[in-house]
């Protein structure tokens, strides 16, 4: 059932400006007692994951179980990913047909697009600036 690929969205985020960074760090410290961009990236990735899980069709079985997210950060820049097979590149081979639909009766879910929108809202609410967004399918590296 696996094909070594994922259907996902990846966002590259950072603080919008120095004032927002200071305010964001203070808010984060008050909330969890840490000062890491990683925590914000993880929150953004989780927002995408929850949205995608909520839309994934139950009748496809393995799809909902393959939804995952991950976050990384370095030097004030965070990368948030959410989608099918993100953590292990184990998306079912039929994910792209369920996600985008077919001419022969499969209605598109567009769950990754909805997850991307949720991630953008989460990033904006945290005072983060989106530097880039990649959505689609890619292979394990």
Secondary structure, 3 states (H helix, E strand, C coil): CECCEEEEEEEEEEECCHHHHHHHHHHHHHHHCCCCHHHHHHHHHHHHHHHHHHHCCHHHCHHHHCEEEEEEEECCEEEEEEEECCCCCCCECCHHHHHHCCCCCCCCCCHHHHHHHHHHHHHHHCCEEEEEEEEEEEECC
